[in-house]
Amino acid sequence: QQKINAEFFMIIDTTNKPKKFYKEQKFVDFKEKWFLHDYTLPEKNIDMKYLKEFEEKYEIDLWNLAINERLFYRFNDFYKFSRLEILSILEKECKLFEKILDSTKPDFAVLHEPFFHSDELFYRICKAKGIKILMSYLSNYGYKYEISQNDHIMDNINEFDNVKIQGRSFQELEKIVNQKSITNFIKNLNEHGFGNKKDMFKAGIDFGIKSKNINLKTHYTYFGRTKTKVLSNKLESSIKTKNRKQFIDKKLTKSVDYNVKYVYHPLHIDQERTTLIETPFYTNQIEFIRNIVKSLPIDHVLYVKEHPTQSMRHWRSEEWYQEVMEIPNVTLIHPDISSQELTKNCSLLITISGTAALEAAFLQKPSITFIDSDYTKIDSIERVKSIEELPKMIRKSIKKKITSEDLDRYVSLKENYAFDYNDEDFQQSSLNKFYHGGQLVDVDIMNEDMKEFLEESEKKLNEFINQHIKKIEYLKKL
């Protein structure tokens, strides 16, 4: 606001305690603001005619988003939503977003990468209305950030074929990307992403004793979250995580035979955008593994590796791992085994989504993915649109001769597109300052604390701000 002349509007998805801060803050002059959960509590009456017309108008399949919303289905330990409740919430969100966009007629929508169905719904409505989007996300090119109109697709990807090749070898390209690796980012997230014991204790006191816990009446995202259930779930999850890790350490393969021919499939974290939103028809990872095995050449086995960051979701159940291990021709590998080594020695890497396919390209290995991303421009990466294509695609990919030319072009584009911004550091600072290290969201935010935080973060945010302004100017010229 200090750098551009514009009217600012805000939709706020927050709990009740921080609400007071957002209402009273003077840091940004918002012409109007809406608190999402003031408008989205489910009711009994459903306007099915509106929902049907909405789907046709925007070409958005609402049940696709709803079934893959972690709160509505499969991953909610506290509440089971009925069909009518889901429909009512969707109706209210659709009407709210339409009303806001129709009344404000924004030139630009500034978003983070969509994580929940409501984020994705708002994003798709904006796209359908032709509103220019500034979506920020962690780049798949190392420890950098990007802003684009589409998630993980550079706005200038159409320039790919015209990019001048610099003649860099695979070794040179791998060296570049290793210097900017996100491995340390993931490691740091695993070690510090939940706060420390002191944070947990303070959060427990605030929630268990001081909080009135009124969110479970005002926010559908908190339905069923009584204090007893939340604290009990916290304890159960801790025990579950410990027991599951013991099973993993005992049963999953730590000694990998690299001399056999194998296809490598790194598992995805459950409850993440990469499967729930990006690939909504491939959320059953066990069934996906079965489909790979059905498609393999007879002389290959399938190596499946657990994702180390699945620990954030308390690992998977012992029954889940057991079911995978019982699939013939599959070896389930321990999360501590190097994914890089598994990729280096495989015939082919297959991933549903994510960055593994791009990482394979740097290691001179062909790969298959099931999403549209800017890296699918690289010749070594095949995009499969139907599971029935998989057997032929596997055989085609294994025989590929890989050159460094496309990867060289891709890196050149990324070097000019991605920018330096440590969002993990900024987010962690925010969690530590206000949210007990990420243990509790429903907290009071004081104006003086926010002022201090913004002053401390000014240098971190300057490049982020400047990149948004740069993107606005770029989009205005199109």
C-alpha positions as CSV (number, residue, x, y, z in Angstrom):
1,Q,0.0,0.0,0.0
2,Q,2.9,2.3,0.6
3,K,4.3,1.6,-2.8
4,I,1.3,1.4,-5.2
5,N,-1.8,3.5,-5.5
6,A,-4.7,1.0,-5.2
7,E,-7.8,0.0,-3.2
8,F,-7.2,-3.0,-0.9
9,F,-9.8,-5.6,0.1
10,M,-9.3,-8.6,2.3
11,I,-11.0,-12.0,3.0
12,I,-9.8,-13.3,6.3
13,D,-9.8,-17.0,7.3
14,T,-9.1,-16.8,11.1
15,T,-10.4,-18.0,14.4
16,N,-12.2,-15.8,16.9
17,K,-9.4,-14.5,19.1
18,P,-7.3,-12.9,16.3
19,K,-10.4,-11.4,14.9
20,K,-10.3,-8.3,17.1
21,F,-6.8,-7.5,15.8
22,Y,-7.9,-7.7,12.2
23,K,-10.9,-5.5,12.9
24,E,-9.0,-2.8,14.7
25,Q,-5.6,-2.8,13.0
26,K,-4.4,0.4,11.3
27,F,-1.3,-1.0,9.5
28,V,-3.2,-1.4,6.3
29,D,-6.2,0.6,5.2
30,F,-8.6,-1.9,3.8
31,K,-11.6,-0.5,2.0
32,E,-13.6,-3.5,3.1
33,K,-12.9,-6.8,4.8
34,W,-14.8,-10.1,5.2
35,F,-14.3,-12.8,7.8
36,L,-14.9,-16.1,6.0
37,H,-16.5,-17.9,8.8
38,D,-19.1,-15.2,9.5
39,Y,-20.8,-16.4,6.3
40,T,-20.2,-20.2,6.1
41,L,-22.0,-22.0,8.9
42,P,-24.2,-24.7,7.4
43,E,-28.0,-24.5,7.3
44,K,-30.7,-27.0,6.5
45,N,-32.0,-25.4,3.3
46,I,-30.0,-26.0,0.2
47,D,-30.4,-24.0,-3.0
48,M,-29.6,-26.8,-5.4
49,K,-30.6,-24.8,-8.4
50,Y,-27.9,-22.2,-7.6
51,L,-25.2,-24.8,-7.1
52,K,-26.1,-26.5,-10.4
53,E,-26.0,-23.2,-12.3
54,F,-22.7,-22.3,-10.5
55,E,-21.0,-25.5,-11.6
56,E,-22.0,-24.9,-15.2
57,K,-21.2,-21.2,-15.1
58,Y,-17.6,-21.6,-13.8
59,E,-17.0,-25.2,-14.9
60,I,-16.0,-26.2,-11.4
61,D,-16.9,-29.7,-10.1
62,L,-17.8,-28.9,-6.5
63,W,-17.9,-32.5,-5.3
64,N,-14.4,-33.0,-6.6
65,L,-13.3,-30.3,-4.2
66,A,-15.5,-31.4,-1.3
67,I,-14.6,-35.1,-1.3
68,N,-10.9,-34.2,-1.3
69,E,-11.3,-31.6,1.5
70,R,-9.5,-33.1,4.5
71,L,-12.0,-31.6,6.9
72,F,-15.0,-33.1,5.2
73,Y,-13.8,-36.7,4.6
74,R,-11.1,-39.3,5.6
75,F,-8.9,-37.1,7.8
76,N,-11.2,-35.5,10.4
77,D,-10.8,-37.1,13.8
78,F,-13.4,-34.9,15.5
79,Y,-16.5,-34.6,13.3
80,K,-18.4,-36.3,10.5
81,F,-20.0,-33.9,8.0
82,S,-23.3,-34.8,6.4
83,R,-24.0,-34.4,2.7
84,L,-26.4,-31.5,3.5
85,E,-23.8,-29.7,5.7
86,I,-21.2,-30.0,2.9
87,L,-23.6,-28.7,0.3
88,S,-24.7,-25.8,2.5
89,I,-21.1,-24.8,3.2
90,L,-20.2,-24.9,-0.5
91,E,-23.3,-22.8,-1.4
92,K,-22.4,-20.2,1.2
93,E,-18.8,-20.0,0.1
94,C,-19.7,-19.8,-3.6
95,K,-22.3,-17.0,-3.0
96,L,-19.8,-15.1,-0.7
97,F,-17.0,-15.2,-3.2
98,E,-19.2,-14.3,-6.1
99,K,-20.7,-11.3,-4.2
100,I,-17.3,-10.0,-3.2
101,L,-15.7,-10.3,-6.6
102,D,-18.8,-8.9,-8.4
103,S,-19.0,-5.9,-6.0
104,T,-15.3,-5.1,-5.9
105,K,-14.3,-6.0,-9.5
106,P,-10.6,-6.4,-8.6
107,D,-7.8,-6.1,-11.1
108,F,-5.6,-8.5,-9.1
109,A,-6.1,-11.3,-6.6
110,V,-3.1,-11.9,-4.2
111,L,-3.1,-15.5,-3.0
112,H,-0.9,-18.1,-1.3
113,E,-0.8,-21.5,-2.9
114,P,-4.3,-23.0,-2.2
115,F,-4.3,-25.6,0.6
116,F,-8.0,-26.1,1.3
117,H,-11.1,-26.4,-0.9
118,S,-12.2,-22.8,-0.1
119,D,-8.8,-21.5,-1.2
120,E,-9.0,-23.5,-4.5
121,L,-12.6,-22.5,-5.0
122,F,-11.8,-18.7,-4.7
123,Y,-8.8,-19.2,-7.0
124,R,-10.8,-20.9,-9.7
125,I,-13.6,-18.3,-9.6
126,C,-11.0,-15.6,-10.0
127,K,-9.6,-17.4,-13.0
128,A,-13.0,-17.9,-14.6
129,K,-13.7,-14.2,-14.2
130,G,-10.4,-13.2,-15.9
131,I,-9.0,-11.6,-12.7
132,K,-5.2,-11.5,-12.8
133,I,-3.7,-13.7,-10.1
134,L,-0.6,-13.3,-8.1
135,M,-0.1,-16.7,-6.4
136,S,3.1,-17.1,-4.4
137,Y,4.7,-20.5,-3.7
138,L,8.0,-22.2,-2.9
139,S,9.8,-22.8,-6.1
140,N,10.6,-26.3,-7.2
141,Y,14.0,-24.8,-8.3
142,G,15.7,-24.9,-4.9
143,Y,15.3,-22.6,-2.0
144,K,13.6,-19.8,-3.8
145,Y,10.1,-18.4,-4.3
146,E,7.9,-17.7,-7.3
147,I,4.7,-15.7,-8.2
148,S,2.5,-16.9,-11.0
149,Q,-1.0,-16.9,-12.3
150,N,-1.1,-20.7,-12.2
151,D,0.3,-22.9,-9.4
152,H,3.9,-24.1,-10.2
153,I,3.7,-22.9,-13.8
154,M,5.9,-20.0,-14.8
155,D,4.0,-17.2,-16.6
156,N,6.7,-17.2,-19.3
157,I,6.8,-21.0,-19.8
158,N,5.8,-20.5,-23.4
159,E,9.2,-19.0,-24.0
160,F,10.8,-22.4,-23.2
161,D,11.6,-23.5,-26.8
162,N,13.2,-20.2,-27.6
163,V,15.6,-20.1,-24.6
164,K,19.2,-20.2,-25.7
165,I,21.1,-23.3,-24.6
166,Q,24.1,-22.5,-22.5
167,G,25.7,-25.9,-23.1
168,R,25.9,-26.9,-19.4
169,S,26.4,-30.5,-18.6
170,F,24.3,-32.6,-16.2
171,Q,27.1,-32.3,-13.7
172,E,27.1,-28.5,-13.9
173,L,23.3,-28.3,-13.7
174,E,23.2,-30.7,-10.7
175,K,25.8,-28.6,-8.9
176,I,23.7,-25.5,-9.4
177,V,20.5,-27.2,-8.1
178,N,22.3,-28.8,-5.1
179,Q,23.5,-25.4,-4.0
180,K,19.9,-24.3,-3.9
181,S,18.5,-27.6,-2.5
182,I,15.3,-27.6,-0.4
183,T,16.5,-30.6,1.5
184,N,17.6,-28.4,4.4
185,F,14.3,-26.6,4.2
186,I,12.4,-30.0,4.8
187,K,14.9,-31.0,7.5
188,N,14.4,-27.8,9.3
189,L,10.6,-28.1,9.0
190,N,10.7,-31.6,10.5
191,E,12.9,-30.5,13.4
192,H,11.3,-27.1,14.3
193,G,7.8,-27.2,12.6
194,F,5.9,-27.9,15.8
195,G,7.5,-25.7,18.4
196,N,9.3,-27.0,21.5
197,K,8.0,-28.5,24.8
198,K,7.7,-25.0,26.3
199,D,5.5,-23.9,23.4
200,M,3.4,-27.1,23.8
201,F,2.9,-26.5,27.5
202,K,1.9,-22.8,27.1
203,A,-0.5,-23.8,24.3
204,G,-2.0,-26.5,26.5
205,I,-2.6,-24.0,29.3
206,D,-4.1,-21.3,27.0
207,F,-6.4,-23.8,25.3
208,G,-7.2,-26.1,28.1
209,I,-7.7,-23.6,30.9
210,K,-7.9,-20.0,29.5
211,S,-9.8,-20.5,26.3
212,K,-13.6,-20.5,26.1
213,N,-13.3,-22.6,22.9
214,I,-16.2,-20.9,21.1
215,N,-14.7,-21.8,17.7
216,L,-16.5,-25.1,17.7
217,K,-19.8,-23.2,17.4
218,T,-18.8,-20.4,15.0
219,H,-16.4,-22.2,12.6
220,Y,-17.3,-25.4,10.7
221,T,-13.5,-26.2,10.7
222,Y,-13.7,-26.6,14.4
223,F,-16.9,-28.7,14.7
224,G,-16.5,-31.5,17.3
225,R,-13.2,-30.1,18.7
226,T,-14.1,-30.1,22.4
227,K,-11.3,-29.5,24.8
228,T,-11.4,-33.2,26.0
229,K,-11.4,-34.5,22.4
230,V,-8.5,-32.2,21.3
231,L,-6.3,-33.0,24.3
232,S,-7.1,-36.7,24.1
233,N,-6.3,-36.7,20.4
234,K,-3.0,-34.9,21.0
235,L,-2.0,-37.6,23.5
236,E,-3.2,-40.5,21.2
237,S,-1.4,-39.0,18.2
238,S,1.9,-38.8,20.2
239,I,1.6,-42.5,21.2
240,K,0.5,-43.4,17.7
241,T,3.5,-41.7,16.1
242,K,5.9,-43.4,18.5
243,N,4.4,-46.9,17.9
244,R,4.2,-46.5,14.1
245,K,7.8,-45.3,14.0
246,Q,8.9,-48.5,15.8
247,F,7.0,-50.6,13.3
248,I,8.7,-48.6,10.4
249,D,12.1,-49.2,11.9
250,K,11.5,-52.9,12.3
251,K,9.6,-53.7,9.1
252,L,10.6,-51.3,6.3
253,T,13.7,-52.2,4.2
254,K,16.9,-50.5,5.1
255,S,19.2,-52.6,3.0
256,V,18.5,-51.7,-0.6
257,D,19.6,-54.0,-3.5
258,Y,20.6,-51.5,-6.3
259,N,21.7,-54.3,-8.6
260,V,18.2,-55.3,-9.6
261,K,16.1,-53.5,-12.3
262,Y,13.6,-51.3,-10.5
263,V,11.1,-48.5,-10.9
264,Y,11.1,-46.0,-8.1
265,H,8.0,-44.5,-6.5
266,P,8.4,-42.0,-3.7
267,L,5.3,-41.8,-1.6
268,H,3.5,-38.5,-1.0
269,I,2.5,-37.0,2.3
270,D,-1.1,-37.6,3.1
271,Q,-3.5,-34.6,3.7
272,E,-1.5,-32.4,1.3
273,R,-2.4,-30.3,-1.8
274,T,-0.2,-32.4,-4.0
275,T,-2.7,-35.2,-4.0
276,L,-6.0,-33.8,-2.6
277,I,-6.2,-30.8,-5.0
278,E,-3.6,-31.3,-7.8
279,T,-4.4,-34.9,-8.5
280,P,-7.9,-35.5,-7.1
281,F,-8.4,-38.9,-8.7
282,Y,-5.2,-40.4,-7.4
283,T,-5.6,-40.0,-3.6
284,N,-5.6,-43.7,-2.9
285,Q,-1.9,-44.3,-2.8
286,I,-2.1,-48.1,-2.3
287,E,-4.3,-48.4,-5.3
288,F,-1.9,-46.2,-7.3
289,I,1.0,-48.6,-6.2
290,R,-1.0,-51.5,-7.5
291,N,-1.6,-49.8,-10.8
292,I,2.2,-49.2,-11.2
293,V,2.9,-52.9,-10.4
294,K,0.3,-54.0,-13.0
295,S,2.1,-51.8,-15.6
296,L,5.7,-52.9,-15.0
297,P,7.8,-54.8,-17.5
298,I,8.3,-58.4,-16.3
299,D,12.0,-57.9,-15.4
300,H,11.4,-54.9,-13.1
301,V,10.4,-54.6,-9.4
302,L,8.9,-51.6,-7.7
303,Y,10.7,-49.8,-4.9
304,V,8.3,-47.6,-2.8
305,K,9.8,-45.3,-0.2
306,E,8.0,-43.6,2.7
307,H,8.2,-39.8,2.8
308,P,10.3,-38.7,5.8
309,T,7.9,-35.7,6.4
310,Q,5.0,-38.1,6.8
311,S,6.0,-37.9,10.5
312,M,4.1,-34.6,10.5
313,R,1.0,-36.6,10.0
314,H,1.9,-39.3,12.6
315,W,3.1,-41.7,9.9
316,R,0.6,-44.1,8.3
317,S,-1.1,-47.0,10.1
318,E,0.7,-50.3,10.5
319,E,-2.2,-51.9,8.5
320,W,-1.5,-49.5,5.6
321,Y,2.2,-50.4,5.5
322,Q,1.4,-54.1,5.9
323,E,-1.0,-54.0,2.9
324,V,1.7,-52.4,0.7
325,M,4.3,-55.0,1.8
326,E,1.9,-57.8,0.8
327,I,1.6,-56.6,-2.8
328,P,3.8,-58.9,-5.0
329,N,6.8,-57.4,-6.6
330,V,6.9,-54.4,-4.2
331,T,9.6,-53.5,-1.7
332,L,8.7,-50.9,0.9
333,I,11.7,-48.8,1.9
334,H,12.5,-47.0,5.1
335,P,12.2,-43.2,5.0
336,D,15.8,-42.7,6.1
337,I,17.2,-44.2,2.9
338,S,18.5,-41.6,0.5
339,S,15.9,-40.7,-2.2
340,Q,18.8,-39.4,-4.3
341,E,20.5,-42.8,-4.3
342,L,17.2,-44.6,-5.1
343,T,16.7,-42.2,-8.1
344,K,20.3,-42.5,-9.3
345,N,20.0,-46.3,-9.6
346,C,16.5,-46.7,-10.9
347,S,15.3,-47.3,-14.5
348,L,12.5,-44.9,-14.1
349,L,10.9,-42.7,-11.4
350,I,7.0,-42.5,-11.2
351,T,5.4,-39.8,-9.0
352,I,1.8,-38.6,-8.7
353,S,2.9,-35.0,-8.4
354,G,5.5,-32.9,-6.6
355,T,9.2,-32.2,-7.4
356,A,10.6,-35.8,-7.6
357,A,10.2,-35.9,-11.4
358,L,12.3,-32.7,-11.8
359,E,14.9,-34.0,-9.3
360,A,15.1,-37.2,-11.5
361,A,15.9,-35.0,-14.6
362,F,19.0,-33.6,-12.8
363,L,20.1,-37.2,-12.1
364,Q,19.7,-38.1,-15.8
365,K,16.8,-40.4,-15.1
366,P,13.4,-40.5,-17.0
367,S,10.3,-39.9,-15.0
368,I,6.5,-40.0,-15.2
369,T,4.1,-37.6,-13.4
370,F,0.3,-37.1,-13.3
371,I,0.1,-33.3,-13.0
372,D,0.5,-30.3,-15.3
373,S,3.6,-28.4,-14.2
374,D,6.1,-26.2,-16.0
375,Y,8.8,-28.9,-15.7
376,T,6.8,-31.3,-18.0
377,K,8.4,-29.2,-20.8
378,I,11.6,-31.2,-20.1
379,D,11.8,-34.1,-22.5
380,S,12.8,-36.7,-19.9
381,I,9.5,-36.1,-18.0
382,E,6.3,-37.6,-19.3
383,R,2.8,-36.4,-18.3
384,V,0.3,-39.2,-18.1
385,K,-3.4,-38.2,-18.3
386,S,-5.0,-41.6,-17.9
387,I,-3.8,-44.6,-15.8
388,E,-4.5,-46.8,-18.8
389,E,-1.6,-45.1,-20.6
390,L,0.8,-46.2,-17.9
391,P,2.1,-49.6,-19.2
392,K,3.1,-48.1,-22.6
393,M,4.5,-45.0,-21.1
394,I,6.7,-46.9,-18.7
395,R,8.2,-48.9,-21.5
396,K,8.7,-45.8,-23.7
397,S,10.3,-43.9,-20.8
398,I,12.7,-46.6,-19.8
399,K,14.2,-46.6,-23.3
400,K,14.7,-42.8,-23.5
401,K,18.0,-41.3,-24.3
402,I,18.3,-38.2,-22.1
403,T,20.2,-35.1,-23.0
404,S,20.9,-32.0,-20.9
405,E,19.5,-29.5,-23.4
406,D,16.0,-29.2,-22.1
407,L,17.1,-29.1,-18.5
408,D,19.6,-26.4,-19.4
409,R,16.7,-24.3,-20.9
410,Y,14.6,-24.9,-17.9
411,V,17.3,-23.8,-15.4
412,S,17.9,-20.7,-17.5
413,L,14.2,-19.8,-17.2
414,K,14.1,-20.5,-13.5
415,E,17.2,-18.5,-12.8
416,N,15.5,-15.4,-14.2
417,Y,12.0,-16.2,-12.8
418,A,12.5,-17.4,-9.2
419,F,13.7,-15.0,-6.5
420,D,15.3,-15.1,-3.1
421,Y,12.8,-15.1,-0.3
422,N,13.0,-17.3,2.8
423,D,9.3,-17.9,3.5
424,E,10.1,-20.8,5.9
425,D,12.1,-18.4,8.1
426,F,9.3,-15.8,8.0
427,Q,6.6,-18.2,8.8
428,Q,8.6,-19.8,11.6
429,S,9.2,-16.3,13.1
430,S,5.5,-15.6,12.9
431,L,4.6,-18.9,14.6
432,N,7.1,-18.3,17.4
433,K,6.0,-14.7,17.9
434,F,2.2,-15.2,18.0
435,Y,1.2,-18.9,17.9
436,H,3.3,-20.8,20.5
437,G,5.6,-22.2,17.8
438,G,2.5,-23.3,15.7
439,Q,0.8,-25.2,18.6
440,L,-2.2,-22.9,18.9
441,V,-3.9,-20.8,16.3
442,D,-6.6,-19.2,18.4
443,V,-4.6,-16.5,20.2
444,D,-4.9,-12.8,20.9
445,I,-2.7,-10.7,18.7
446,M,-1.6,-7.4,20.2
447,N,-1.0,-4.3,18.0
448,E,2.4,-3.5,19.7
449,D,3.5,-7.1,19.0
450,M,2.6,-6.9,15.4
451,K,4.3,-3.5,15.0
452,E,7.5,-5.0,16.5
453,F,7.2,-8.1,14.3
454,L,6.7,-6.1,11.1
455,E,9.7,-3.9,11.9
456,E,11.8,-7.0,12.6
457,S,10.6,-8.6,9.3
458,E,11.0,-5.6,7.1
459,K,14.1,-6.7,5.3
460,K,12.7,-10.2,4.8
461,L,9.5,-8.8,3.3
462,N,11.0,-6.1,1.0
463,E,12.0,-8.5,-1.8
464,F,8.6,-10.3,-1.5
465,I,6.8,-7.0,-1.8
466,N,8.9,-5.8,-4.7
467,Q,8.4,-9.0,-6.6
468,H,4.6,-8.6,-6.3
469,I,4.8,-5.1,-7.7
470,K,7.1,-6.3,-10.5
471,K,4.5,-9.0,-11.3
472,I,1.6,-6.4,-11.3
473,E,3.5,-4.3,-13.8
474,Y,4.2,-7.4,-15.9
475,L,0.6,-8.5,-16.0
476,K,-0.6,-4.9,-16.8
477,K,1.4,-5.0,-20.0
478,L,-0.1,-8.3,-21.2
